Amino acid sequence: MTTPPSQFPFFVYGTLRPGEPNHDQYLRGRTDSEERARLHGAALYEGPGYPYAVEAPGSVVRGELVTAHPEAYPRLLRELDRLEDYAPGDPRNLYERVEREVTREADGTAVRAWVYFAAPAVTAALRAHGRLIESGDWLGRR
């Protein structure tokens, strides 16, 4: 049995992670599970106050795989899209919400999840002038 696309968990790698400012506001009390995970094929860049993941073969981003309570899911999806300045097809997007495979750290299983990647124009600017977070871990950047 596969998870319908509208119910994919979220892979979070920045301000939505536990201990970061947006976790309490958006996720606390609305999840069934939060577990350490890795996104292969992506790199992490520091933006103005928050990170951006970009496609990057051979690189890894560390974060959490967040499974929302089913009854909270529709509203949470809308709120996270707003937080990430994402609207389907909008050329002004800062992020694009895409389906990707992430790996649970606990057991190595692969899971399909929503990931917010930097939009194309943002990606180009980051690759040209951005600050790469070498560890791929927003929490370890300091």
Secondary structure, DSSP 8 states (H G I E B T S, - for coil): ----GGG--EEE-STTSTTSHHHHHHTTTSEEEEEEEEEEEEEEEE-SSSEEEEEEEEEEEEEEEEEE-TTTHHHHHHHHHHHTT--TT-TT-SEEEEEEEEEETTT--EEEEEEEEE-HHHHHHHHHH-EE-TTS-GGG--
